[in-house]
């Protein structure tokens, strides 16, 4: 027993010294975190109606805005590189920086949080005009509780940066899991007595857990709370580096706020449909798009002076993203209703809520690849020491997104899925512009061969999607009964006793069987078409699987080429 405990302690405390070990931990935790996020949403849908949940999700808007702009933008782009460099030079200077940044972050956060809390009613009156005064009072009460959670996150994010800079990935990767578990437990245990305030308390519990699990290891490494603020050159550099990212995050938060504003004008429940749909589409983006982008950055940074190798690595990663993301996006489009029903419940989630959420999912799914591609292409610019171009393109895309939000919702009167359409179109423009600009930067111009692998992935996905759609229409009993497909109107099939081979998807088990079967067949078709198109990505991933099975050794992480993975814990749309 003691030996087992010692091994467990060693795993928690030891740095991850290889690419494989670090990547495995990150990917595994991302998967578990996303699954827990879906469980969290399912639990919320069980205890509360879409109308009630819209109030809960809306309450996050101001706390998230303050945190994202003032804290997350800084740590994600500026603190880690400066801290890691100082850590190499001398521990004392590094920990002084960490302590000072903690104090500055807390001070700024408390100042703005205090102002927002005092005037919260006025702010939400502007941000969410569609809610009634009674609903607005509930939102404000929940928001004030959520600000307590953000205070823990301010310090916790410093700890995350400290641990990841020291190559301790496991503990920071576990922190978001505890955050989700906190919300789930708070909702399950307290909802009968506290109502909608229960998940808010769960958020505070989750945030506290997010902080506490990282604190012991951070202290062991050298982190200390200090009662002073010392403005050094390194601290000034953090502020300078953080400014462009803060500007970008600020524009992004304006876009998120515009979505709340417009959703509240459609209906009380609309923001819930939007949030749930966003949760589902973030799964492929985070799992494949962001992960591959982060993994590619160190290599791209090494190859920045070699255009041939740089282009090969960047476009190779882009083709891998397309190969993985397009089929998943197709699944979300074709099987949107079965997936929403399975995730959020066939009994507890109404048909109207299912249809509205599924429309949001499919609208988001159209832009999933472009979101993932933008993340990768932006890192290509970063590797070339060009931060202005991706930030400028991002700002243009955000402005376009906000403009389309108002045009589609207020101008054309679309339902809440119009917000997802606007987001996907803006993502398409952003990815396309970044693609052309970086291609021009590293080559003479765009050639057909540069997009050919992406076209192959699209064609294979379309073929798989057609097969999945056809199978869904054949084997779903409700389709035949309601004559929702051409099959029910064909002379040749009217005499078929379809009850013998179709499934009554009113029952969850039948719905699950049909969904798994259709996805499996779609996957077979996708791989088959990829093989016929001679997709290099198929061969590449096949070789990786073989190497994993064989257990081929992977080399260590280069000293100067680590990048952190720190998913935003405060955004309830991100599991």
Order of alpha helices (4+ residues) and beta strands (2+ residues): alpha-alpha-alpha-alpha-alpha-alpha-alpha-alpha-alpha-alpha-alpha-alpha-alpha-alpha-alpha-alpha-alpha-alpha-alpha-alpha-alpha-alpha
